[in-house]
Every structure is written in C-alpha cells, then in structure tokens.
Amino acid sequence: MEAIECLKTRRSTRSYRTDPVPREVIEDIIDCGRLAATGNNVQPWRFVVVTDPAKRAEIARIAEYGKFIKDAPVCVAVLCENVKLYLEDGSNAMQNILLAAHAHGLGSCWVCADKKPYAPLLAKLIGAPDNFNLVALAAIGWAEKTSNAPKKPLSEVLDWEQFQMR
Ligand SMILES: Cc1cc2nc3c(=O)[nH]c(=O)nc-3n(C[C@H](O)[C@H](O)[C@H](O)COP(=O)(O)O)c2cc1C
C-alpha cells in the first residue's frame, strides 16, 4: 500500500475474526515500531506480543476500554524504560505499529495504558521490570468491522503562519 494512502485510510478496529496472524507479519509490524523516530535516538522501547488466549482474556479483563483484546488474535504491548521522553517515544512506535498493521491488511486499535491506574498491573502481568512503563496496548487482527469515526476537516485544523481563533 502506498504510504499516504496508508496514513489516510487507517481506522480503528474493535471487532476481529479469530484467524491467526502469521508470525512473520507480526515481526514485520514490530520491526516498523522499533524503527520509529525517538528522542536522542534512545530507543527506550520493548515490545511484547501476546497471542495466548488466556493471557489476552486476563489483559482484557483489566483494560477498561480494551475488552476486544480478548477476541483479537494478537495483542501488542509497547513498554518504554522510564526515560524523559518515554511517552512520546512509545506513542510514536505505537503509531508505526498501527500503520504497519494496516499496510499488511490488518485491523488494529490502540488501547490506553500509561494514564490508567492499572498500567503497572498490566506491565507486571507480562513480566516487565519496575523501570519500564506500559505506554499502550494494541489489538491486531483481521477486521470484522472497522470504525468510521468522524474526522475534522483540514480547514478546521490548519492555519498558515499564525494560529487563528475560530
Ligand atoms: C492515546 C490513544 C488512546 C486510545 N485509547 C483507546 C482505548 O482505550 N480503547 C479504544 O477502544 N480506543 C482507543 N483509542 C482509539 C481512538 O478511540 C480512535 O483512534 C479514535 O476514536 C479515532 O478513530 P480512528 O482510529 O478510527 O481514526 C485510543 C487512541 C489513542 C491515540
């Protein structure tokens, strides 16, 4: 898929088919995550891929807005060591992951973690040490249904040279 088309057509998926995703596809998606831009090239990230149904069910039970992780064949956890720009770096890696999944024809959805009180619990559940923060989770799989969340038009969000009050 052409890059600009990929950027413009990605949408969140919260309903998945159960068919497994080939391991090499998952690896390529994570490879795109680890190549993201990162402050001072620190690359503080680690990626944990969870496919085990019981573990996904446990993650889904804890993640308030990620119940669909139970049904998606793949859950990716993006963790970052507790450095200054960990949230920016981890978020950037996650966006690459969502886009790479879309380029492979897969659906995905970001699931909030860092700001949630249960983030440390989820990090512990997947075996992360205390100096790593769980930035976010992603559900990934073949899409059953994809969101059609409305987008603000470009004219509403773009200004040239100076911020315009609207
Ligand atoms: C930081 C962040 C946190 C999000 N957390 C969740 C979440 O916990 N659960 C969920 O279903 N979607 C979550 N989303 C997905 C957004 O709801 C979604 O991106 C938004 O509604 C726009 O829709 P789109 O992704 O289809 O363009 C999150 C997205 C971002 C960027």
The ligand as an ORCA input file, in Angstrom:
! r2SCAN-3c Opt
* xyz 0 1
  C      -3.786      7.750     23.007
  C      -4.937      6.921     22.496
  C      -5.654      6.141     23.380
  C      -6.705      5.347     22.909
  N      -7.322      4.502     23.788
  C      -8.314      3.702     23.323
  C      -8.917      2.737     24.197
  O      -8.514      2.567     25.350
  N      -9.913      1.974     23.690
  C     -10.378      2.114     22.405
  O     -11.306      1.396     22.019
  N      -9.807      3.011     21.545
  C      -8.794      3.791     21.972
  N      -8.163      4.647     21.112
  C      -8.609      4.725     19.708
  C      -9.403      6.013     19.464
  O     -10.660      5.908     20.076
  C      -9.522      6.233     17.948
  O      -8.243      6.376     17.394
  C     -10.373      7.477     17.633
  O     -11.698      7.290     18.004
  C     -10.314      7.834     16.153
  O     -10.763      6.758     15.372
  P      -9.836      6.078     14.267
  O      -8.672      5.422     14.966
  O     -10.720      5.063     13.586
  O      -9.355      7.141     13.329
  C      -7.080      5.398     21.534
  C      -6.324      6.181     20.663
  C      -5.255      6.913     21.124
  C      -4.409      7.693     20.142
*
